[in-house]
Amino acid sequence: MTNFATLTVDLAALIANYNLLKLRHAKNSIAAVVKANAYGLGVAGVSRALWDENCCNFFVATFEEGIELRGILPNAMIGVFQGVFAGEENEYISNNLTPVLNDLSQIEPFTKILKANPKIQAIIHVDTGMTRLGLCESDLKNFTLSTPNSKLIISHLACADTPSHQKNTEQLARFHNAIKYFPDAKYSLANSAGVFLSQDFHFDIARTGCALYGISPKNPMQHVATLLAPIIQIRTLDRDETVGYGATAQAKKGSRIAITALGYADGYFRMLGNKGHAYIAGHKAPLIGRVSMDMVAIDISNIPEAQITKTTSVEFINSSQTVDDIATQCNTIGYEIFTRIGRRVKRVYT
């Protein structure tokens, strides 16, 4: 039994999700988005497992993430969403990273490098209505970068998780208009949710992130990551007492309280104090008191004593209470729950 919290990542479930996405895609072509430490699950363990399953195309957010991933996967295609900035050009070449070029200020200084190095390729990002990164239509009309160096043309869907949203068809039409400027390239529009739209959105390859990791309130993905913490003390109260900072919770004499090694410093949401719950020995048990920096108190009074010892793990995210369930309680999304999980939480792969 460890004395620290762990995030146990089920690699078989990860791979099952990857293969399901491939099966759903019109060309069975899926790239893995492993930015932000693979959405908090650990980029090394996740990316190696996907590579072993013949996933060859990966995306990260930043140049630094690209360098890290290149050290893990020497032969993968690694696209960097934020693109190349001044002074990074030679590092992109020496590390065989593929920049996603998002505007003319990135494209113009990189053009000479592409022309001088025919083997170096770039990904071009066009904005179809996300209004975030990407070339607008007026940029495309003045576009001068030679298309043989344009490995892939991408855009990003804003509302794919709402299939009936009119923004989806609007962006699809705008993407068709944009790719006319790049007749010899390949194309990518679909994200995780986009794979579950009609095949009109699929094009050559999809860039999937959240669904790989089981963040999937509407899609049939498997549960991937379980957040566990050890019990560091069990208390039986010898009098009526308050629990935690601010004395926000009352506990009766005889109540049994388990103190667990997880807190908001580990990324567990403070707002779950007094309203969240965890699972212990298969039993649902409420949090009592505020979430502290390093500890959470759980009321285990209704769980048979024989089923709990100091070696019993407490599960805060599991198949019964998924990352999306926690997100709903916190009025956020599963992405934030996973990516907030801190460095003290050890990633374990099974």
Secondary structure, DSSP 8 states (H G I E B T S, - for coil): --SS-EEEE-HHHHHHHHHHHHHHSTT--EEEE-HHHHHTT-HHHHHHHHHHTT--EEEESSHHHHHHHHHH-TTSEEEETT---TT-HHHHHHTT-EEEE-SHHHHHHHHHHHHH-TT--EEEEB-SS--SSSB-HHHHHT--S-GGGEEEEE---SSTTSTT-HHHHHHHHHHHHHHTT-TTSEEE---TGGGGS-GGGT-S-EEE-GGGGT--SSS-----EEEEEEEEEEEE-SS-EEESGGG-EEE-TT-EEEEES--GGGT--GGGTTT-EEEETTEEEEB-S---SS-EEEE-TTS-GGG--TT-EEEEESSSS-HHHHHHHTTS-HHHHHHH--TTSEEEE-
